[in-house]
Amino acid sequence: MNENNTVPETAVDPVCGKTIDPRKAKIASSDDKGTHYFCSEVCRRRFDNADAKTKKGFWERYTDRLKKTHCTQTPPECR
């Protein structure tokens, strides 16, 4: 979530990479990193059951996808 504690307009499923609207997402999971939105129960289960090394791989791919999704002009905060 962003600074004013509202749901973002888009999110990326950290498992499969699908861009989804979290305001309409029916499947979410929370952990110490925040709330994660998923396109399916299969992706949520896969994320929740993953070990730390696998989750790290999910997060690396997730952040790469977020940069592509949210930063079309590559502003300084996205470098």
ZIJO-V740793 format. One record per backbone hydrogen bond with DSSP energy under -1.0 kcal/mol. NH is the residue of the N-H (numbers start at 1). CO is the residue of the C=O. Records with the same first field share a line. If there is no record, write none. Layout:
NH = CO  CO
//
This chain:
2 = 6
5 = 2
11 = 20
13 = 18
17 = 13
20 = 11
24 = 21
25 = 21
29 = 36
31 = 34
34 = 31
36 = 29
38 = 27
44 = 40
45 = 41
46 = 42
47 = 43
48 = 44
49 = 45
55 = 51
56 = 52
57 = 53
58 = 54
59 = 55
60 = 56
61 = 57
62 = 58
63 = 59
64 = 60
65 = 61
66 = 62
67 = 63
68 = 64
69 = 65
70 = 66
71 = 67
78 = 75
79 = 76
//
